[in-house]
Amino acid sequence: MPQAAEGCARAGIGWIGVWRDRLAEVGTTSGARAIRDAGLRVSGLCRGGWFGAADAVTRRANMDDNRLAVDQAAELGALVLVLVCGPAPNRNLVAARDYVADCVVELCEYGAERGVKIGIEPLHPMYCGDRSVVVTLDQALAMTQGLAPARAGVVVDTYHVWWDPSVVEKIRACGPKIAGFHLADWLVPTPDMLNGRGMLGDGVVDMRSLREAVDGAGYDGPIEVELFNPDIWAIPGDDCLRLIKERYSAHVLSGAQP
């Protein structure tokens, strides 16, 4: 993670999105120091969530881990803790979604005490069975009802929402509840369900229109490029960041500043 922070600084990128597995490799305090030393800010910490479990002991342990994630986000100064909410442990999607909604409220109370916003990221429906029962923006938005935008919101990821025929209207409906915006392209054919995301411009997603929709909804925060793909990871870091910036300018910018 310190190498990534230094690379972003060299590339003139002022923000970094942090994943907890990488943070664990260096420790939260050391990771936060490395980011500060590079002159960066943290756009988001990923991930919290994975609330459900078949037994009460594991459910409590999952919530304890989410409280730890909030503490880590606070130490990093992250703008949002991103939630990947987890699957249904017993095939009951309705009950699982109700449980996630209750957990979000509980976690938001803990986050509010520490100045950490909670962001629910709906995933593509192909992940409903193993990663998240929250698969549309309107589902995520409904889980934030009654919670102030400063406490809870939704994270829009192009890879997960591009397919929705009403995605622009749903983004507009999110308005001030948009807590983050992530970019990745959808490759055809998709090489891997998890690690098959495409470099910006290599797939079928109209990212400029989604950027314009997010802009129109009032979001003016940092934008993360989030690419899970071993072929992309194999590109040397500085070269990869240079390519990302070029593709961002070519395929995402809509008159606003990067």
C-alpha positions in Angstrom: 0.0 0.0 0.0 2.8 2.5 0.6 4.0 1.8 -2.9 0.5 2.5 -4.3 0.3 5.8 -2.3 3.7 6.9 -3.6 2.7 6.0 -7.2 -0.5 8.0 -6.9 1.5 11.0 -5.7 4.0 10.7 -8.6 1.0 10.5 -11.0 -0.6 13.7 -9.6 -3.6 11.7 -8.1 -4.6 13.2 -4.8 -6.8 10.4 -3.5 -6.5 6.7 -2.9 -9.1 4.1 -2.2 -7.9 1.6 0.5 -8.8 -2.0 0.8 -8.7 -3.6 4.2 -6.7 -6.6 3.2 -3.9 -4.4 2.0 -4.2 -2.2 5.1 -3.8 -5.3 7.2 -0.5 -6.0 5.6 1.0 -2.8 7.1 -1.3 -2.0 10.0 -3.8 0.9 10.1 -1.5 3.4 11.8 1.4 2.7 9.4 -0.9 2.8 6.4 -2.4 6.1 7.5 1.0 7.5 7.9 2.2 6.4 4.5 -0.9 8.0 2.9 -0.3 11.3 4.7 3.4 11.3 3.9 2.4 10.9 0.2 0.1 13.9 0.5 -3.0 11.9 -0.3 -6.5 11.7 1.1 -8.6 8.5 1.4 -11.7 8.4 -0.8 -13.1 5.3 0.8 -12.3 2.2 2.8 -13.5 -1.1 1.4 -15.0 -3.1 2.7 -17.4 -3.5 5.5 -20.6 -5.6 5.3 -20.9 -9.4 5.0 -23.5 -9.2 7.8 -25.4 -12.4 7.5 -24.6 -15.8 9.0 -26.5 -18.9 9.9 -25.8 -18.6 13.6 -25.9 -15.7 16.1 -22.3 -16.0 17.2 -21.0 -15.4 13.7 -23.4 -12.6 13.1 -22.1 -10.9 16.3 -18.5 -11.5 15.1 -19.4 -10.0 11.7 -20.8 -6.8 13.4 -17.7 -6.6 15.6 -15.6 -6.6 12.4 -17.7 -3.9 10.9 -17.2 -1.7 14.0 -13.4 -2.3 13.6 -13.8 -1.2 9.9 -15.4 2.0 11.1 -12.6 2.6 13.5 -10.1 2.0 10.7 -11.9 4.4 8.4 -11.9 7.1 11.1 -8.1 6.7 11.6 -7.6 6.9 7.9 -9.8 9.9 7.5 -11.8 8.0 4.8 -14.8 9.8 3.4 -16.9 6.6 3.4 -16.8 3.0 4.6 -18.1 1.0 1.6 -20.3 -2.0 2.4 -20.5 -5.2 0.4 -23.5 -6.6 2.2 -23.1 -10.3 1.8 -25.3 -13.2 0.6 -28.3 -14.8 2.2 -27.1 -17.6 4.6 -30.3 -19.6 4.2 -31.7 -18.8 0.7 -34.2 -16.4 2.2 -33.5 -13.2 0.3 -36.3 -11.2 1.9 -35.1 -12.0 5.5 -31.5 -11.4 4.5 -32.3 -7.9 3.1 -34.3 -7.0 6.2 -31.3 -8.1 8.3 -28.9 -6.0 6.3 -31.1 -3.0 6.6 -31.2 -3.4 10.4 -27.4 -3.8 10.5 -26.9 -0.7 8.4 -28.9 1.4 10.9 -26.9 -0.1 13.8 -23.6 0.5 12.0 -24.6 4.1 11.1 -25.1 4.9 14.8 -21.6 3.7 15.5 -20.2 5.5 12.5 -21.9 8.8 13.5 -20.1 8.7 16.8 -16.8 8.5 14.9 -17.5 10.8 12.0 -17.6 8.0 9.4 -20.2 7.8 6.7 -21.5 4.4 5.6 -22.0 3.7 1.9 -24.0 0.7 0.6 -22.6 -0.5 -2.7 -25.1 -2.6 -4.7 -23.4 -5.3 -6.8 -24.3 -6.8 -10.1 -27.1 -9.4 -9.8 -24.6 -12.2 -10.8 -23.2 -11.7 -7.2 -26.5 -12.1 -5.4 -25.8 -15.8 -4.5 -22.3 -15.3 -3.0 -21.5 -11.7 -2.3 -24.5 -9.4 -1.8 -28.3 -9.5 -1.6 -28.3 -5.8 -2.5 -28.2 -5.7 -6.3 -29.9 -2.4 -7.4 -29.5 1.2 -6.6 -33.1 1.5 -5.4 -32.6 -1.3 -2.9 -29.5 0.4 -1.5 -31.2 3.8 -1.4 -34.3 2.3 0.4 -31.9 1.0 3.1 -30.8 4.6 3.9 -34.3 6.0 4.4 -34.5 8.0 7.6 -30.7 8.4 7.7 -29.2 11.7 6.9 -26.8 11.9 3.9 -24.0 12.7 6.2 -24.5 9.3 7.9 -25.4 6.9 5.1 -25.5 6.8 1.3 -25.0 4.6 -1.7 -22.0 3.9 -3.8 -22.4 3.9 -7.6 -20.1 1.5 -9.4 -20.3 1.5 -13.2 -19.4 -2.2 -13.4 -22.4 -3.1 -11.2 -25.2 -0.8 -12.4 -24.5 -0.1 -16.1 -27.0 -2.8 -17.3 -30.0 -1.4 -15.5 -32.4 0.1 -18.1 -33.4 2.8 -15.6 -30.0 3.5 -14.2 -29.9 7.2 -15.0 -33.2 7.8 -13.3 -32.1 5.8 -10.3 -28.8 7.7 -10.0 -30.8 11.0 -10.1 -33.1 9.6 -7.4 -30.0 9.1 -5.1 -29.2 12.8 -5.2 -27.3 13.8 -2.1 -27.2 10.2 -0.9 -24.4 9.3 -3.5 -21.4 8.6 -1.2 -19.0 7.4 -3.8 -18.5 6.7 -7.5 -16.4 3.8 -8.9 -15.3 3.1 -12.5 -14.6 -0.1 -14.3 -15.6 -1.4 -17.7 -17.5 -4.6 -18.6 -15.6 -6.8 -21.0 -17.3 -9.0 -23.6 -16.9 -11.9 -23.1 -16.4 -11.5 -19.4 -13.2 -13.4 -18.5 -14.0 -13.9 -14.9 -17.0 -13.1 -12.6 -14.8 -11.5 -10.0 -11.5 -10.6 -11.5 -12.7 -9.8 -15.0 -13.1 -6.0 -14.9 -12.0 -4.1 -17.9 -9.7 -1.0 -18.3 -11.8 2.1 -19.0 -12.7 2.1 -22.7 -12.1 -1.6 -23.3 -15.6 -2.7 -22.7 -19.3 -1.8 -23.4 -20.1 0.6 -20.6 -21.0 4.2 -21.5 -19.1 5.6 -18.6 -19.4 9.2 -19.8 -23.2 9.1 -19.6 -23.0 7.6 -16.1 -20.5 10.3 -15.0 -22.9 12.9 -16.3 -25.7 11.4 -14.4 -23.7 11.3 -11.2 -22.6 14.9 -11.8 -26.3 15.9 -12.4 -27.3 14.2 -9.1 -24.9 16.7 -7.3 -22.0 14.4 -6.5 -18.7 16.3 -6.6 -16.5 14.0 -4.5 -13.5 11.8 -5.6 -13.9 9.1 -8.2 -12.2 5.7 -7.8 -11.0 3.5 -10.7 -11.4 0.0 -9.3 -10.0 -2.6 -11.6 -9.9 -6.3 -10.6 -8.0 -8.0 -13.3 -4.7 -9.9 -13.1 -3.7 -8.7 -16.6 -4.1 -5.1 -15.4 -2.3 -5.9 -12.2 0.7 -7.2 -14.2 1.2 -3.7 -15.7 4.0 -1.9 -13.9 2.5 0.6 -11.4 3.5 3.9 -12.9 2.6 2.7 -16.4 -0.8 1.5 -15.2 -1.6 4.8 -13.5 -0.6 6.6 -16.6 -2.9 4.5 -18.7 -5.7 4.9 -16.3 -5.4 8.7 -16.5 -5.4 8.6 -20.3 -8.4 6.4 -20.5 -10.2 8.5 -17.8 -9.7 11.6 -19.9 -10.8 9.9 -23.1 -13.9 8.0 -21.8 -15.1 9.6 -18.6 -14.6 13.3 -18.5 -17.6 15.4 -19.4 -16.4 18.9 -19.1 -15.8 18.7 -15.4 -12.3 18.7 -13.9 -10.8 15.2 -13.0 
